[in-house]
Amino acid sequence: MNDDEEFLPEGEAATPKKSFWAHLNDLRTALVRSGIVIGIALVVCLLLSDKLIAILEYPLSRIDMFEKPQPTVSLQIGSTKLGPYPVTAEQFAGLPPGEAPQVVFQVGVAKVGQEQVATLKLLPAPPAGTPTLRVRLHNFGPAEAFFVAFHVALYGALIVSAPFWAFFLGQFFLPALKLKERQLLLNWVGWSVLLFFTGVGLTYFGLLPLALRASIEYSHLLGFEAFDWRADEYIGFVAKFIFGMGLGFQFPIIVLLLVKLGMVTHQQLAHYRRHVIVLSLILGAVLTTPEVITQICMAVPLYILYEACIWIAWYWDWKKRKAGGVIDV
C-alpha cells in the first residue's frame, strides 16, 4: 500500500490524477453523449408532437373550473367547429336536460320549395368528461406549425432525456468529490428534483388555469375578445411559465445551502422578508413572463417557501445549540 492510501477515508480508493487535457477530453465525451441522447429524444418527440401539444392544451380545458358551469352551444360547418358559446335556457329552449349541457349543432341547408333554408342538426353528445376548449389556438403563417412542433419537441426532449444527460455529466463531476461529498450532493439533488416537479405540477394543474382565466377576464375588462390566440405564443407562454416555476422552486435549495455554509442565519432571513417579496416579483418577471398575473402567481409560492426556509433554519440552529455546537452537515 502506498503512503498516501493509508490516510484515505474508508470506502475511498486512490485514483491516478489526470492531466488537464484528459479532464477536458472527459468533459467533451460527456457533452457529446448528452447531445446525442437529446437529439434522439428530439426526433421521438417530433413524432409525438401532437400528443405533447394536447398535454399543453389541457390547462385551457380547466379555465372554467373557478366558475359555475353553464350550457354551451357549438356550430359545426363541415370540418370547422365554431364555439362553444355560452347560452341560456331562454335562448335555446330545446337544450337537453342537465345542469350544463354541451350541445353541438351541425349547420346544413335544406330546400323548401324554391328557397334554401339553413338547418341545425343536433349531433350526439360528446362522452362525459370530454374537455371543451373555449379558447381556440390558431397558426397565422405557413411555417408557424413547424416552429410550434419544434419548440414543443425541444422542451419535451430536454425533459425526457434528463436522466441520461444528467448521468453522463455526473460521471464527469462525481469522481472529483469525496464519498461524503457525493452522498451530500445526491441528497441535495434529490430535494432539488422533488421541488422542481412540485413547482411544475402546481403550475400545470393549479396556477396556469388560474392565470389563463385571469388573462381572459382582464381582456374582457378592456373590451377585447380573448378566445382566439396564436398557437406559438400560447405554447411559449405555457412552457416558460411551467419551467420558470420549476426553476423558481430551487430558491429554497439556494437559501438553505447558504444556511448550511454558515453564510446566513435564520435571524438574517427573517430580517430580509420585505426584500424577498420584491425579489420574488422580480424572479416572476425573469423566469416566467413579464406581466402582473404570472408574477403574482409565482411570487406567492416563492414567499411561502422562503418562510418555510426560515423555520427550517431556526430548527437547524436549535438542533445545533442543543447538541452543544456540533451538527452533522
KEKE-3310 file (N, C-alpha, C; in steps of 0.2 Angstrom, whole numbers, plus 5000, padded with zeros to 4 digits):
npx = (5004:5002:5010:5001:4989:4986:4980:4968:4950:4939:4932:4936:4946:4962:4965:4973:4979:4973:4978:4976:4971:4966:4955:4948:4945:4937:4926:4922:4918:4907:4898:4896:4890:4878:4873:4869:4859:4850:4847:4842:4830:4824:4820:4811:4801:4797:4790:4779:4773:4760:4754:4761:4757:4743:4744:4749:4738:4729:4727:4719:4707:4703:4700:4688:4686:4684:4673:4654:4648:4640:4627:4632:4634:4639:4643:4644:4652:4654:4670:4674:4673:4664:4664:4664:4649:4643:4627:4609:4595:4583:4587:4590:4578:4577:4587:4595:4591:4599:4612:4622:4623:4632:4631:4631:4628:4625:4627:4618:4610:4593:4581:4567:4553:4556:4566:4581:4585:4593:4598:4598:4606:4605:4619:4626:4629:4645:4656:4655:4665:4673:4685:4681:4686:4686:4694:4702:4716:4727:4736:4745:4753:4762:4773:4772:4767:4776:4787:4780:4779:4792:4797:4789:4793:4807:4807:4801:4810:4822:4817:4813:4825:4833:4837:4847:4857:4860:4866:4877:4884:4886:4895:4906:4908:4907:4918:4928:4924:4924:4918:4909:4905:4899:4888:4881:4879:4871:4860:4855:4853:4842:4832:4831:4826:4814:4807:4807:4798:4787:4785:4782:4771:4761:4760:4755:4743:4736:4740:4742:4729:4722:4729:4727:4714:4712:4719:4710:4698:4704:4706:4693:4688:4695:4688:4691:4690:4694:4696:4703:4719:4736:4745:4758:4762:4755:4760:4773:4771:4765:4775:4786:4781:4779:4791:4799:4793:4797:4811:4811:4807:4818:4824:4822:4832:4844:4844:4844:4856:4865:4863:4868:4881:4884:4884:4872:4860:4845:4840:4844:4838:4824:4825:4826:4813:4805:4812:4813:4801:4800:4811:4805:4795:4803:4809:4798:4795:4807:4809:4797:4784:4784:4772:4759:4750:4756:4768:4763:4757:4768:4776:4769:4769:4784:4787:4780:4788:4800:4797:4796:4809:4815:4810:4815:4829:4829:4826:4837:4847:4843:4844:4857:4862:4857:4864:4876:4884:4888:4885:4879:4883)
npy = (4994:5011:5026:5037:5031:5026:5036:5039:5040:5028:5017:5024:5024:5026:5036:5037:5053:5064:5073:5090:5090:5078:5078:5088:5081:5071:5079:5083:5071:5068:5079:5077:5064:5068:5077:5068:5060:5069:5073:5061:5060:5071:5069:5058:5065:5074:5066:5063:5075:5080:5074:5079:5093:5092:5089:5101:5109:5105:5113:5124:5118:5119:5132:5136:5131:5138:5144:5144:5130:5132:5131:5127:5130:5124:5126:5117:5117:5108:5102:5112:5119:5130:5139:5133:5142:5152:5150:5153:5145:5151:5156:5145:5135:5121:5114:5100:5091:5094:5101:5108:5107:5102:5106:5102:5108:5104:5113:5115:5114:5115:5112:5120:5121:5134:5139:5140:5134:5136:5124:5116:5102:5092:5085:5070:5069:5073:5061:5059:5070:5074:5086:5103:5116:5133:5143:5146:5140:5146:5146:5158:5158:5150:5143:5142:5131:5121:5127:5128:5114:5111:5118:5113:5100:5101:5106:5095:5085:5089:5086:5072:5066:5070:5061:5054:5063:5069:5059:5056:5069:5068:5057:5064:5074:5068:5059:5068:5072:5068:5053:5056:5069:5066:5059:5069:5078:5071:5069:5083:5085:5076:5082:5094:5090:5085:5097:5104:5097:5098:5111:5112:5103:5110:5122:5117:5111:5120:5134:5139:5137:5146:5158:5159:5161:5173:5181:5181:5187:5199:5204:5205:5215:5226:5227:5219:5204:5188:5174:5169:5164:5165:5151:5148:5158:5155:5142:5145:5154:5145:5135:5143:5148:5136:5130:5140:5141:5129:5131:5142:5136:5131:5140:5138:5128:5135:5145:5137:5130:5141:5143:5131:5133:5142:5156:5164:5167:5161:5172:5183:5179:5181:5195:5200:5199:5208:5212:5200:5198:5208:5203:5190:5195:5200:5188:5182:5189:5187:5173:5169:5176:5193:5200:5205:5195:5182:5185:5188:5175:5167:5174:5172:5158:5157:5165:5159:5147:5153:5157:5145:5141:5149:5144:5131:5134:5140:5128:5120:5128:5127:5114:5112:5120:5113:5101:5105:5113:5105:5099:5088:5090)
npz = (5000:4996:5004:5003:5002:5015:5022:5017:5018:5024:5012:5001:4987:4980:4966:4950:4946:4934:4919:4913:4900:4899:4908:4900:4889:4894:4898:4885:4880:4888:4885:4872:4872:4879:4870:4860:4865:4868:4855:4850:4858:4854:4841:4843:4850:4841:4832:4841:4843:4842:4852:4863:4862:4865:4878:4883:4880:4889:4901:4896:4895:4908:4912:4916:4928:4940:4940:4940:4930:4914:4901:4884:4867:4851:4834:4820:4804:4791:4792:4801:4817:4827:4841:4858:4863:4877:4883:4887:4894:4890:4878:4870:4869:4867:4873:4880:4895:4910:4921:4914:4899:4885:4869:4852:4836:4819:4805:4791:4774:4768:4755:4753:4744:4733:4740:4749:4764:4780:4791:4807:4814:4828:4835:4842:4859:4866:4874:4892:4902:4892:4887:4883:4873:4876:4871:4856:4847:4835:4819:4810:4799:4786:4790:4803:4810:4810:4817:4830:4833:4833:4844:4855:4854:4857:4871:4877:4874:4881:4894:4894:4891:4902:4913:4907:4901:4913:4920:4912:4913:4927:4928:4925:4934:4948:4951:4956:4968:4986:4995:5006:5001:4989:4994:5001:4990:4982:4990:4991:4978:4976:4983:4976:4964:4968:4972:4960:4952:4960:4959:4945:4944:4952:4945:4933:4935:4944:4945:4932:4924:4932:4929:4916:4915:4922:4913:4902:4908:4911:4898:4894:4902:4897:4885:4875:4864:4869:4865:4854:4851:4846:4842:4844:4853:4864:4867:4870:4881:4890:4892:4896:4908:4916:4916:4922:4934:4939:4940:4949:4961:4965:4973:4988:4990:4987:4997:5009:5007:5009:5022:5028:5025:5033:5030:5031:5043:5053:5059:5051:5039:5042:5044:5032:5025:5018:5008:5001:4996:4985:4978:4974:4966:4955:4951:4946:4935:4927:4926:4921:4913:4909:4916:4926:4931:4931:4938:4951:4953:4954:4964:4976:4980:4981:4991:5002:5002:5006:5019:5025:5024:5033:5045:5045:5045:5058:5065:5063:5069:5082:5084:5083:5094:5104:5103:5108:5100:5090:5074:5061:5045)
capx = (5000:5006:5009:4995:4982:4985:4976:4962:4944:4937:4927:4938:4952:4966:4964:4978:4977:4973:4980:4970:4969:4962:4949:4945:4943:4931:4920:4920:4914:4901:4894:4894:4885:4872:4870:4867:4853:4845:4845:4837:4824:4820:4817:4805:4796:4794:4785:4774:4772:4753:4752:4763:4753:4737:4746:4750:4732:4725:4725:4714:4700:4702:4700:4681:4685:4683:4666:4649:4647:4634:4626:4636:4632:4644:4641:4649:4651:4659:4675:4676:4669:4663:4661:4657:4647:4639:4620:4604:4589:4579:4589:4589:4573:4577:4593:4594:4591:4605:4614:4626:4624:4637:4627:4634:4623:4628:4624:4616:4605:4588:4577:4559:4550:4561:4570:4586:4584:4598:4596:4603:4605:4608:4624:4626:4633:4651:4656:4656:4672:4677:4686:4679:4691:4683:4700:4704:4723:4727:4743:4744:4758:4763:4779:4771:4765:4783:4790:4777:4780:4799:4798:4786:4798:4813:4805:4800:4817:4826:4814:4814:4832:4836:4841:4853:4862:4862:4870:4884:4888:4888:4901:4912:4909:4907:4924:4932:4922:4925:4912:4904:4903:4895:4882:4878:4877:4865:4854:4853:4850:4835:4827:4830:4822:4807:4805:4806:4792:4782:4783:4779:4764:4757:4758:4751:4736:4733:4741:4741:4722:4720:4732:4724:4707:4713:4720:4704:4694:4707:4705:4686:4688:4697:4684:4693:4688:4700:4696:4707:4726:4741:4747:4765:4763:4752:4765:4779:4769:4764:4782:4790:4778:4780:4799:4801:4791:4801:4817:4809:4806:4825:4825:4824:4839:4850:4844:4846:4863:4869:4862:4872:4888:4886:4884:4867:4856:4838:4838:4845:4832:4818:4826:4825:4807:4802:4817:4812:4794:4802:4815:4800:4791:4807:4810:4792:4796:4813:4808:4791:4783:4784:4766:4757:4747:4761:4772:4760:4756:4775:4779:4766:4773:4791:4787:4779:4794:4805:4795:4797:4816:4816:4808:4820:4835:4828:4826:4844:4851:4840:4847:4865:4863:4855:4869:4882:4888:4891:4880:4881:4881)
capy = (5000:5017:5030:5041:5027:5025:5042:5040:5038:5021:5017:5028:5022:5031:5035:5041:5060:5065:5080:5095:5089:5072:5081:5091:5076:5068:5084:5083:5065:5069:5083:5073:5059:5071:5079:5063:5057:5074:5073:5056:5062:5077:5065:5055:5070:5077:5061:5063:5082:5081:5071:5084:5099:5090:5090:5108:5112:5103:5119:5128:5115:5120:5139:5137:5127:5143:5147:5139:5128:5134:5127:5130:5128:5124:5125:5113:5118:5104:5100:5118:5120:5137:5139:5133:5149:5151:5152:5152:5140:5155:5157:5139:5131:5114:5111:5094:5092:5094:5107:5112:5103:5104:5105:5104:5108:5103:5118:5112:5118:5111:5115:5120:5124:5137:5143:5137:5136:5134:5119:5114:5096:5091:5080:5066:5072:5070:5057:5063:5071:5076:5093:5108:5122:5139:5147:5142:5141:5147:5147:5163:5158:5144:5139:5143:5125:5118:5130:5126:5107:5110:5121:5108:5094:5103:5106:5088:5081:5090:5083:5065:5064:5072:5056:5052:5068:5071:5053:5057:5074:5066:5053:5068:5078:5065:5057:5073:5073:5063:5049:5060:5075:5063:5057:5075:5081:5067:5071:5089:5085:5073:5088:5099:5087:5085:5104:5106:5094:5101:5118:5110:5101:5115:5127:5114:5109:5125:5141:5140:5138:5152:5164:5160:5163:5180:5185:5182:5192:5206:5206:5207:5221:5231:5227:5214:5197:5184:5167:5167:5165:5162:5144:5149:5162:5151:5137:5149:5156:5139:5132:5147:5148:5130:5129:5145:5139:5123:5134:5146:5132:5129:5145:5136:5125:5140:5148:5133:5129:5146:5142:5126:5135:5147:5162:5167:5164:5162:5179:5187:5178:5185:5202:5202:5197:5213:5212:5194:5200:5211:5198:5185:5198:5200:5182:5180:5193:5185:5166:5167:5181:5200:5203:5205:5189:5177:5187:5186:5168:5164:5177:5170:5152:5158:5168:5154:5143:5157:5157:5138:5141:5152:5139:5125:5137:5140:5121:5118:5131:5125:5107:5113:5123:5108:5096:5108:5116:5100:5097:5085:5093)
capz = (5000:4996:5010:5003:5003:5022:5025:5013:5022:5022:5006:4995:4984:4977:4959:4947:4944:4926:4916:4911:4894:4900:4910:4895:4884:4898:4898:4878:4879:4892:4881:4865:4874:4881:4864:4856:4868:4867:4848:4849:4861:4850:4835:4846:4852:4835:4830:4846:4844:4843:4859:4868:4861:4868:4885:4884:4879:4894:4905:4893:4897:4915:4914:4919:4935:4945:4939:4939:4923:4911:4895:4879:4860:4846:4827:4816:4797:4788:4797:4805:4823:4830:4848:4861:4865:4882:4881:4892:4893:4886:4871:4866:4873:4865:4876:4883:4902:4914:4923:4909:4893:4879:4863:4846:4830:4813:4801:4784:4770:4765:4750:4754:4738:4729:4744:4753:4771:4784:4796:4813:4816:4834:4835:4848:4865:4867:4881:4899:4904:4886:4888:4878:4873:4874:4868:4850:4845:4828:4816:4806:4794:4783:4793:4810:4813:4811:4823:4836:4834:4835:4851:4859:4854:4861:4878:4878:4873:4887:4900:4893:4891:4908:4917:4903:4901:4920:4922:4909:4917:4934:4928:4924:4941:4954:4953:4959:4975:4991:4996:5010:4997:4984:4997:5002:4984:4979:4994:4989:4971:4976:4986:4971:4959:4971:4972:4953:4949:4964:4955:4938:4945:4955:4940:4927:4937:4948:4944:4925:4923:4935:4926:4909:4916:4924:4907:4898:4911:4910:4891:4893:4906:4892:4880:4869:4864:4871:4864:4849:4852:4842:4845:4845:4859:4869:4869:4873:4887:4895:4893:4900:4915:4919:4918:4926:4941:4942:4942:4954:4966:4968:4978:4995:4990:4987:5004:5014:5006:5012:5029:5029:5024:5038:5027:5034:5049:5052:5061:5045:5034:5045:5044:5025:5022:5014:5002:4997:4992:4979:4974:4971:4960:4950:4948:4942:4928:4924:4925:4918:4908:4912:4917:4933:4934:4932:4943:4957:4954:4956:4970:4982:4982:4982:4998:5006:5003:5010:5026:5027:5025:5040:5051:5044:5048:5065:5068:5062:5074:5088:5085:5084:5100:5109:5103:5110:5094:5085:5069:5055:5038)
cpx = (5004:5005:5003:4989:4981:4980:4970:4956:4942:4932:4930:4945:4956:4966:4970:4975:4978:4975:4974:4967:4964:4955:4945:4942:4937:4925:4918:4916:4907:4896:4892:4889:4878:4869:4866:4860:4848:4842:4840:4830:4820:4817:4810:4799:4793:4789:4779:4772:4764:4751:4755:4759:4746:4738:4746:4743:4727:4723:4720:4707:4698:4701:4693:4680:4683:4677:4661:4648:4640:4633:4630:4633:4637:4640:4646:4647:4656:4664:4677:4670:4669:4660:4666:4656:4642:4632:4616:4599:4584:4581:4589:4584:4574:4584:4591:4594:4597:4607:4618:4628:4628:4634:4631:4629:4627:4624:4624:4611:4600:4584:4570:4556:4556:4566:4575:4586:4589:4595:4601:4601:4609:4613:4624:4631:4639:4652:4658:4663:4676:4678:4684:4683:4687:4688:4702:4712:4723:4735:4741:4750:4760:4768:4778:4770:4772:4787:4787:4779:4788:4800:4795:4791:4804:4812:4805:4806:4821:4823:4815:4821:4836:4840:4847:4859:4865:4867:4877:4888:4890:4894:4907:4914:4910:4914:4929:4930:4923:4918:4907:4901:4898:4888:4878:4875:4871:4859:4851:4850:4843:4830:4826:4825:4814:4804:4803:4800:4786:4780:4780:4772:4759:4755:4754:4744:4732:4734:4740:4734:4720:4723:4729:4717:4707:4715:4714:4699:4697:4706:4697:4685:4690:4693:4686:4690:4695:4700:4699:4714:4730:4744:4754:4766:4760:4757:4771:4777:4768:4771:4786:4788:4780:4787:4801:4799:4795:4808:4816:4809:4813:4827:4827:4830:4844:4850:4846:4853:4867:4869:4867:4879:4889:4886:4878:4864:4849:4836:4839:4840:4826:4819:4824:4819:4805:4806:4815:4805:4796:4806:4810:4797:4796:4809:4804:4792:4802:4812:4802:4789:4782:4777:4764:4754:4752:4766:4769:4759:4763:4777:4776:4769:4780:4791:4785:4784:4799:4803:4797:4805:4818:4815:4813:4826:4835:4829:4833:4848:4849:4844:4854:4866:4862:4861:4876:4887:4890:4885:4883:4878:4879)
cpy = (5006:5021:5034:5038:5026:5030:5043:5037:5031:5021:5021:5025:5027:5030:5040:5048:5061:5072:5084:5093:5082:5074:5084:5086:5072:5072:5084:5077:5065:5073:5080:5068:5062:5074:5074:5060:5063:5074:5067:5057:5067:5074:5062:5059:5073:5072:5061:5070:5083:5079:5076:5091:5098:5091:5097:5112:5110:5109:5123:5125:5116:5127:5140:5134:5132:5146:5142:5137:5131:5131:5131:5127:5129:5123:5122:5114:5114:5101:5106:5118:5127:5136:5134:5140:5148:5154:5151:5147:5144:5156:5151:5134:5124:5111:5105:5095:5091:5101:5111:5108:5106:5102:5107:5103:5108:5108:5115:5116:5113:5115:5115:5125:5127:5140:5138:5139:5132:5129:5118:5107:5094:5084:5076:5070:5069:5066:5061:5064:5074:5084:5097:5114:5128:5144:5143:5145:5141:5148:5152:5164:5151:5139:5139:5136:5121:5121:5128:5119:5107:5113:5116:5102:5095:5103:5099:5084:5082:5087:5075:5063:5066:5067:5054:5057:5070:5065:5054:5063:5072:5061:5058:5072:5074:5062:5062:5075:5067:5059:5053:5066:5072:5062:5064:5078:5077:5068:5078:5089:5081:5078:5093:5096:5087:5092:5106:5103:5096:5107:5117:5108:5106:5120:5124:5113:5115:5132:5143:5141:5145:5158:5165:5163:5171:5184:5186:5187:5199:5209:5209:5214:5227:5232:5223:5207:5193:5177:5165:5169:5162:5156:5145:5153:5159:5146:5140:5151:5151:5136:5136:5147:5142:5129:5134:5144:5134:5126:5138:5142:5129:5135:5143:5132:5130:5143:5144:5131:5135:5146:5137:5128:5140:5155:5167:5163:5165:5169:5184:5186:5181:5192:5205:5200:5201:5213:5206:5195:5203:5207:5193:5188:5198:5194:5180:5183:5190:5178:5164:5172:5188:5203:5201:5199:5184:5179:5186:5179:5164:5167:5174:5163:5152:5161:5163:5149:5146:5157:5150:5137:5144:5148:5133:5128:5137:5133:5119:5121:5129:5118:5108:5116:5117:5102:5099:5111:5111:5098:5094:5088:5088)
cpz = (5000:5002:5009:5004:5010:5025:5022:5018:5019:5017:5000:4993:4980:4969:4956:4945:4936:4925:4915:4905:4894:4903:4905:4890:4888:4897:4890:4877:4882:4888:4875:4867:4875:4875:4860:4859:4868:4860:4847:4852:4857:4844:4837:4847:4846:4832:4834:4847:4845:4850:4864:4868:4865:4876:4887:4884:4885:4899:4903:4894:4904:4917:4917:4925:4941:4945:4938:4932:4920:4904:4889:4872:4855:4839:4823:4808:4793:4793:4802:4811:4825:4837:4852:4864:4871:4881:4887:4890:4889:4879:4867:4870:4872:4868:4880:4891:4905:4916:4918:4903:4888:4873:4857:4840:4824:4808:4794:4780:4768:4760:4752:4749:4734:4733:4747:4760:4775:4789:4801:4815:4823:4834:4842:4853:4865:4874:4887:4900:4898:4887:4882:4879:4871:4870:4862:4848:4838:4825:4811:4801:4792:4787:4801:4814:4814:4817:4830:4838:4836:4842:4856:4860:4858:4868:4880:4878:4879:4893:4899:4893:4897:4912:4914:4903:4908:4922:4918:4912:4924:4934:4927:4931:4947:4956:4957:4966:4980:4992:5000:5006:4992:4988:4998:4996:4981:4983:4992:4982:4971:4979:4980:4965:4961:4970:4965:4951:4953:4960:4949:4939:4947:4950:4935:4929:4941:4945:4936:4923:4926:4932:4919:4910:4918:4918:4903:4901:4911:4903:4891:4897:4901:4886:4874:4870:4866:4870:4858:4850:4847:4846:4847:4852:4865:4872:4872:4880:4892:4897:4897:4907:4919:4921:4922:4933:4944:4944:4948:4961:4969:4972:4985:4995:4991:4994:5009:5013:5009:5019:5031:5029:5029:5036:5029:5039:5048:5054:5055:5039:5036:5044:5036:5021:5017:5007:4997:4993:4985:4975:4971:4965:4954:4947:4944:4935:4924:4921:4921:4912:4912:4912:4924:4936:4935:4937:4950:4959:4956:4962:4976:4984:4984:4989:5003:5007:5007:5017:5029:5028:5031:5045:5051:5047:5055:5068:5068:5068:5081:5090:5086:5091:5106:5109:5105:5105:5089:5080:5063:5049:5034)
residu = (MET:ASN:ASP:ASP:GLU:GLU:PHE:LEU:PRO:GLU:GLY:GLU:ALA:ALA:THR:PRO:LYS:LYS:SER:PHE:TRP:ALA:HIS:LEU:ASN:ASP:LEU:ARG:THR:ALA:LEU:VAL:ARG:SER:GLY:ILE:VAL:ILE:GLY:ILE:ALA:LEU:VAL:VAL:CYS:LEU:LEU:LEU:SER:ASP:LYS:LEU:ILE:ALA:ILE:LEU:GLU:TYR:PRO:LEU:SER:ARG:ILE:ASP:MET:PHE:GLU:LYS:PRO:GLN:PRO:THR:VAL:SER:LEU:GLN:ILE:GLY:SER:THR:LYS:LEU:GLY:PRO:TYR:PRO:VAL:THR:ALA:GLU:GLN:PHE:ALA:GLY:LEU:PRO:PRO:GLY:GLU:ALA:PRO:GLN:VAL:VAL:PHE:GLN:VAL:GLY:VAL:ALA:LYS:VAL:GLY:GLN:GLU:GLN:VAL:ALA:THR:LEU:LYS:LEU:LEU:PRO:ALA:PRO:PRO:ALA:GLY:THR:PRO:THR:LEU:ARG:VAL:ARG:LEU:HIS:ASN:PHE:GLY:PRO:ALA:GLU:ALA:PHE:PHE:VAL:ALA:PHE:HIS:VAL:ALA:LEU:TYR:GLY:ALA:LEU:ILE:VAL:SER:ALA:PRO:PHE:TRP:ALA:PHE:PHE:LEU:GLY:GLN:PHE:PHE:LEU:PRO:ALA:LEU:LYS:LEU:LYS:GLU:ARG:GLN:LEU:LEU:LEU:ASN:TRP:VAL:GLY:TRP:SER:VAL:LEU:LEU:PHE:PHE:THR:GLY:VAL:GLY:LEU:THR:TYR:PHE:GLY:LEU:LEU:PRO:LEU:ALA:LEU:ARG:ALA:SER:ILE:GLU:TYR:SER:HIS:LEU:LEU:GLY:PHE:GLU:ALA:PHE:ASP:TRP:ARG:ALA:ASP:GLU:TYR:ILE:GLY:PHE:VAL:ALA:LYS:PHE:ILE:PHE:GLY:MET:GLY:LEU:GLY:PHE:GLN:PHE:PRO:ILE:ILE:VAL:LEU:LEU:LEU:VAL:LYS:LEU:GLY:MET:VAL:THR:HIS:GLN:GLN:LEU:ALA:HIS:TYR:ARG:ARG:HIS:VAL:ILE:VAL:LEU:SER:LEU:ILE:LEU:GLY:ALA:VAL:LEU:THR:THR:PRO:GLU:VAL:ILE:THR:GLN:ILE:CYS:MET:ALA:VAL:PRO:LEU:TYR:ILE:LEU:TYR:GLU:ALA:CYS:ILE:TRP:ILE:ALA:TRP:TYR:TRP:ASP:TRP:LYS:LYS:ARG:LYS:ALA:GLY:GLY:VAL:ILE:ASP:VAL)
# end
